[in-house]
Amino acid sequence: MARNLFVPVMAFVGAGAGTYVASEGLPAMTLPNALNPACNIKGNVSINTGALIYHMPGDKFYSATIIRPEYGERWFCSEYEAQAAGWRRARR
């Protein structure tokens, strides 16, 4: 009987905020920031250009930015983590 349960068992270092290895060899998953409030940097994919842009708390569009993992968007725990993953900071 196949199970469709994702159980976070350990965090990947540098894999991205809220990214966990799933049990039974299932692929890694990204949890919403509500489960990991220390990771509050929003990684957004630009609709117009596909650019990978991160927003820090206090940035102009931080509040309006919604993270949609189905589009490759994610949360980061540090600027270093976001930059190492190839994202750049929002200009505003």
DOFIDO-829553 format. One record per residue: residue in one letter; residue number from 1; x, z, y of N, C-alpha, C in turn. Coordinates in Angstrom, 3 decimals. Layout:
% residues N
{A; NUM; {X; Z; Y}; {X; Z; Y}; {X; Z; Y}},
...
***
This chain:
% residues 92
{M; 1; {0.840; 0.000; -1.184}; {0.000; 0.000; 0.000}; {0.885; 0.000; 1.248}},
{A; 2; {0.738; -0.988; 2.090}; {1.534; -1.093; 3.313}; {1.005; -0.128; 4.362}},
{R; 3; {1.939; 0.480; 5.069}; {1.559; 1.387; 6.152}; {1.943; 0.769; 7.478}},
{N; 4; {1.123; 0.961; 8.474}; {1.391; 0.461; 9.821}; {1.717; 1.592; 10.767}},
{L; 5; {2.468; 2.566; 10.297}; {2.815; 3.716; 11.134}; {4.211; 3.541; 11.694}},
{F; 6; {4.362; 3.817; 12.979}; {5.664; 3.851; 13.622}; {5.946; 5.305; 13.954}},
{V; 7; {6.973; 5.840; 13.362}; {7.322; 7.233; 13.606}; {8.712; 7.269; 14.214}},
{P; 8; {8.842; 7.685; 15.484}; {10.180; 7.755; 16.075}; {10.997; 8.827; 15.387}},
{V; 9; {12.168; 8.452; 14.863}; {12.975; 9.425; 14.153}; {14.316; 9.692; 14.822}},
{M; 10; {14.826; 8.741; 15.590}; {16.066; 8.994; 16.306}; {16.197; 7.989; 17.447}},
{A; 11; {16.879; 8.390; 18.500}; {17.053; 7.499; 19.645}; {18.324; 6.688; 19.480}},
{F; 12; {18.319; 5.458; 19.927}; {19.523; 4.639; 19.995}; {20.224; 4.971; 21.305}},
{V; 13; {21.486; 5.215; 21.281}; {22.229; 5.430; 22.512}; {22.436; 4.073; 23.173}},
{G; 14; {22.003; 3.956; 24.424}; {22.172; 2.728; 25.175}; {21.204; 1.614; 24.808}},
{A; 15; {20.234; 1.898; 23.939}; {19.299; 0.859; 23.524}; {18.137; 0.722; 24.486}},
{G; 16; {17.997; 1.631; 25.402}; {16.887; 1.552; 26.354}; {16.029; 2.786; 26.270}},
{A; 17; {15.484; 3.153; 27.378}; {14.659; 4.344; 27.452}; {13.505; 4.258; 26.484}},
{G; 18; {13.334; 5.282; 25.699}; {12.205; 5.330; 24.803}; {12.308; 4.376; 23.626}},
{T; 19; {13.492; 3.844; 23.352}; {13.641; 2.958; 22.201}; {14.045; 3.788; 20.999}},
{Y; 20; {13.322; 3.643; 19.934}; {13.547; 4.448; 18.745}; {13.599; 3.589; 17.499}},
{V; 21; {14.321; 4.093; 16.500}; {14.315; 3.465; 15.189}; {13.055; 3.940; 14.486}},
{A; 22; {12.318; 3.021; 13.909}; {11.103; 3.382; 13.190}; {11.462; 3.695; 11.742}},
{S; 23; {10.652; 4.502; 11.092}; {10.899; 4.855; 9.699}; {10.714; 3.643; 8.794}},
{E; 24; {11.242; 3.718; 7.610}; {11.090; 2.704; 6.569}; {11.596; 1.332; 6.984}},
{G; 25; {12.643; 1.302; 7.816}; {13.263; 0.051; 8.188}; {12.448; -0.845; 9.100}},
{L; 26; {11.421; -0.326; 9.699}; {10.620; -1.114; 10.630}; {11.412; -1.331; 11.903}},
{P; 27; {11.070; -2.352; 12.703}; {11.844; -2.634; 13.918}; {11.744; -1.520; 14.951}},
{A; 28; {12.727; -1.522; 15.849}; {12.710; -0.538; 16.933}; {11.485; -0.765; 17.798}},
{M; 29; {11.041; 0.294; 18.453}; {9.863; 0.197; 19.311}; {10.151; 0.861; 20.639}},
{T; 30; {9.397; 0.538; 21.641}; {9.543; 1.156; 22.952}; {8.316; 2.006; 23.222}},
{L; 31; {8.555; 3.268; 23.516}; {7.467; 4.186; 23.804}; {7.177; 4.195; 25.294}},
{P; 32; {5.938; 4.452; 25.676}; {5.623; 4.547; 27.098}; {6.400; 5.681; 27.758}},
{N; 33; {6.643; 5.546; 29.052}; {7.385; 6.553; 29.796}; {6.722; 7.921; 29.737}},
{A; 34; {5.414; 7.982; 29.542}; {4.723; 9.270; 29.481}; {5.301; 10.148; 28.380}},
{L; 35; {5.878; 9.540; 27.350}; {6.480; 10.307; 26.267}; {7.934; 10.653; 26.528}},
{N; 36; {8.509; 10.082; 27.553}; {9.897; 10.345; 27.906}; {10.037; 10.334; 29.424}},
{P; 37; {9.497; 11.347; 30.105}; {9.437; 11.328; 31.576}; {10.788; 11.334; 32.274}},
{A; 38; {11.871; 11.674; 31.583}; {13.182; 11.655; 32.214}; {13.650; 10.223; 32.469}},
{C; 39; {13.057; 9.273; 31.806}; {13.437; 7.871; 31.950}; {12.433; 7.193; 32.869}},
{N; 40; {12.726; 7.232; 34.168}; {11.743; 6.793; 35.157}; {12.152; 5.543; 35.934}},
{I; 41; {13.098; 4.788; 35.425}; {13.495; 3.534; 36.052}; {12.718; 2.411; 35.371}},
{K; 42; {12.036; 1.593; 36.167}; {11.160; 0.554; 35.628}; {11.898; -0.779; 35.540}},
{G; 43; {12.004; -1.311; 34.332}; {12.607; -2.625; 34.113}; {11.513; -3.676; 34.072}},
{N; 44; {11.481; -4.535; 35.083}; {10.415; -5.513; 35.275}; {10.967; -6.924; 35.116}},
{V; 45; {10.187; -7.819; 34.492}; {10.568; -9.226; 34.384}; {9.777; -9.994; 35.440}},
{S; 46; {10.476; -10.707; 36.310}; {9.830; -11.461; 37.381}; {8.931; -12.549; 36.802}},
{I; 47; {7.690; -12.594; 37.268}; {6.747; -13.626; 36.836}; {7.230; -15.001; 37.290}},
{N; 48; {7.787; -15.087; 38.487}; {8.184; -16.374; 39.068}; {9.480; -16.935; 38.493}},
{T; 49; {10.471; -16.076; 38.276}; {11.797; -16.567; 37.898}; {12.277; -16.109; 36.529}},
{G; 50; {11.651; -15.069; 35.983}; {12.118; -14.503; 34.718}; {13.294; -13.564; 34.900}},
{A; 51; {13.681; -13.291; 36.159}; {14.793; -12.393; 36.442}; {14.479; -10.987; 35.946}},
{L; 52; {15.512; -10.304; 35.464}; {15.387; -8.929; 34.998}; {15.737; -8.000; 36.152}},
{I; 53; {14.752; -7.282; 36.660}; {14.894; -6.458; 37.859}; {14.454; -5.037; 37.543}},
{Y; 54; {15.254; -4.057; 37.975}; {14.812; -2.672; 37.784}; {14.461; -2.041; 39.116}},
{H; 55; {13.485; -1.150; 39.077}; {12.984; -0.453; 40.261}; {13.233; 1.035; 40.101}},
{M; 56; {13.858; 1.622; 41.109}; {14.130; 3.058; 41.134}; {12.985; 3.769; 41.849}},
{P; 57; {12.738; 5.040; 41.483}; {11.749; 5.805; 42.247}; {12.121; 5.776; 43.731}},
{G; 58; {11.139; 5.516; 44.569}; {11.375; 5.426; 46.005}; {11.544; 3.996; 46.499}},
{D; 59; {11.816; 3.047; 45.596}; {11.902; 1.641; 46.004}; {10.530; 1.156; 46.458}},
{K; 60; {10.511; 0.140; 47.297}; {9.273; -0.340; 47.917}; {8.172; -0.680; 46.915}},
{F; 61; {8.517; -1.352; 45.817}; {7.489; -1.797; 44.873}; {7.434; -0.958; 43.596}},
{Y; 62; {8.107; 0.202; 43.602}; {8.119; 1.049; 42.400}; {6.699; 1.421; 41.959}},
{S; 63; {5.887; 1.899; 42.874}; {4.528; 2.355; 42.535}; {3.656; 1.225; 42.010}},
{A; 64; {3.833; 0.029; 42.555}; {2.993; -1.105; 42.164}; {3.446; -1.757; 40.857}},
{T; 65; {4.669; -1.463; 40.431}; {5.210; -2.089; 39.228}; {4.641; -1.439; 37.977}},
{I; 66; {4.076; -2.254; 37.108}; {3.524; -1.787; 35.839}; {4.389; -2.356; 34.724}},
{I; 67; {4.811; -1.504; 33.799}; {5.655; -1.948; 32.696}; {4.790; -2.432; 31.546}},
{R; 68; {5.039; -3.681; 31.149}; {4.310; -4.304; 30.029}; {5.326; -4.711; 28.961}},
{P; 69; {5.507; -3.865; 27.943}; {6.500; -4.157; 26.899}; {6.296; -5.503; 26.208}},
{E; 70; {5.062; -5.985; 26.137}; {4.809; -7.272; 25.486}; {5.466; -8.441; 26.225}},
{Y; 71; {5.876; -8.217; 27.493}; {6.573; -9.231; 28.277}; {8.073; -8.940; 28.367}},
{G; 72; {8.549; -8.004; 27.574}; {9.965; -7.662; 27.575}; {10.336; -6.612; 28.604}},
{E; 73; {9.352; -6.044; 29.276}; {9.621; -5.015; 30.275}; {9.838; -3.676; 29.575}},
{R; 74; {10.594; -2.797; 30.238}; {10.944; -1.523; 29.608}; {11.333; -0.465; 30.626}},
{W; 75; {11.535; 0.742; 30.137}; {11.971; 1.878; 30.946}; {13.448; 2.125; 30.696}},
{F; 76; {14.144; 2.602; 31.724}; {15.551; 2.982; 31.596}; {15.729; 4.423; 32.046}},
{C; 77; {16.763; 5.067; 31.507}; {17.058; 6.459; 31.862}; {18.113; 6.569; 32.955}},
{S; 78; {18.862; 5.497; 33.195}; {19.887; 5.526; 34.242}; {20.121; 4.110; 34.770}},
{E; 79; {20.681; 4.027; 35.971}; {21.037; 2.726; 36.530}; {22.102; 2.063; 35.672}},
{Y; 80; {23.035; 2.862; 35.189}; {24.087; 2.322; 34.326}; {23.478; 1.637; 33.107}},
{E; 81; {22.514; 2.285; 32.484}; {21.852; 1.729; 31.311}; {21.177; 0.396; 31.644}},
{A; 82; {20.481; 0.335; 32.771}; {19.800; -0.894; 33.183}; {20.808; -2.011; 33.442}},
{Q; 83; {21.881; -1.706; 34.161}; {22.891; -2.705; 34.482}; {23.616; -3.191; 33.226}},
{A; 84; {23.904; -2.275; 32.315}; {24.586; -2.637; 31.072}; {23.722; -3.560; 30.215}},
{A; 85; {22.401; -3.442; 30.369}; {21.473; -4.288; 29.614}; {21.236; -5.629; 30.319}},
{G; 86; {21.873; -5.836; 31.490}; {21.769; -7.115; 32.189}; {20.702; -7.179; 33.272}},
{W; 87; {20.192; -6.041; 33.698}; {19.168; -6.010; 34.752}; {19.830; -5.729; 36.087}},
{R; 88; {19.230; -6.201; 37.177}; {19.744; -5.919; 38.517}; {18.718; -5.115; 39.294}},
{R; 89; {19.210; -4.387; 40.290}; {18.302; -3.553; 41.093}; {17.463; -4.420; 42.027}},
{A; 90; {16.223; -4.002; 42.255}; {15.329; -4.683; 43.196}; {15.961; -4.653; 44.583}},
{R; 91; {15.774; -5.713; 45.337}; {16.357; -5.780; 46.686}; {15.599; -4.915; 47.678}},
{R; 92; {14.345; -4.571; 47.384}; {13.550; -3.741; 48.293}; {12.986; -2.562; 47.550}},
***
